Amino acid sequence: MPRALFPWLDYTENFYTTALEDANILARLARLKITTEELQETQAMIAAVRNSKLVHRNEIAESQEATRAKDKALAELDEWMRDFYDMAKIALEDSPQMMESLGVFVRN
């Protein structure tokens, strides 16, 4: 049995598909009180797991892209603020205490 999820899903889907298509296998499973309906329900659950995992993968990718966009925007803002503070330092050269109104600590 594969240990990774998608190969395992492929393996189990193949088992259930084969079992549902083969009357001989169905007869043997019936002796174990495993019905066609149970096989079909399980097959549907496997499909649901696959779909859920695919949705999860897509959401992770979207989240990672959003994080990259946020980090890029914050880096651009940080660069802009550094330029702003540099200009403010020059503009407020005669009254350095005014820099504190911008949130920059100035030593006396």
N, C-alpha and C positions, 0 to 999 in steps of 0.2 A: 504494500500500500504506500502510495506517495505521502510525504509528510507536508508538502506545501499545499496551500488551499486549492488553487486552481487545478493543478494536476489531480488532486484528490477528488475534486468535483467532477472532472472529466471521467475519472475512473468509476466513480459511483454512478454517474449518469449513464455511462455505458452499461454497467451492471443492470440497472433498472430498465433501461430501454431493451436490452437483450432479453431480460426475464419476461417483460410484458409482451414481447413479440414471439416468444417460443412457448408453445403449448406444453411441451414436455417439462420445461422448467416450472411453469405455472402449476402443473399437476404435482410436481414434487414439493413445491412451496405450500400448496394447499394441504398436503399431509402435515405440514408444520403449523397449520391454521393461519397462514399468511395469505390474505386475499388480494385479488387484483386491485381492489379499491385502495387497500393499504399501500400497495406498490405505487399506484398513481399519486396518492397523497404525498408519499415520501419523495417521489420524483418532483412534484410541485414544490415541496419544501426545499429541495436541492436547488431548483431554479430560483427560488426566492432568495436563498443564501447568495447565489452567484450575483443576482441583480443588486442585492444590498451591498455586497463587497464592491461592485463596480461603481455604485453611487458613492460609496465611502471613498474610493480612490479618487473620483472626480472632485469630491468636496475637499480632499486633502490638497489636490493640485490647485484648486481655486484659492484655498487658504494660503498656500505658499506664494502664489502669485500676488495676492493682496498684501502679504507681508513684504514682499520685494518692492511693490509699489509704495507702500508706506515708508519703508526704510529709505528709498530713493527720495521721496518727498521731504522726509526729515533731514536728510543730508543736504538737500538743496536749500532748505530753510536755514539750517545751521550755517551754511556758507554765506547766505544772504545776511544773517544776523551778525556774523563776524565782520563783514564789510560795513554794515550799519554801525556797529560799535566803533570800528576804526574811524569812520567819518564823524561820528558823534564825538569821539575823543578829540579830533582836530577842531571841530566846530565849538566845542565847549572848553577849549584849552585855557581860556581866561577864567572860567569858573568850573573847576573840576568837580566840585561837590554836586553839580547838576547831573553828573553821570549817575549818581545814586538814584535819581528819579527814574532812570532807565533800568534800574536793577543791578547796576555794576557797583561793587564795593570799591570805595576810594579811600586810601589811607591819608590821614592828615599829616 
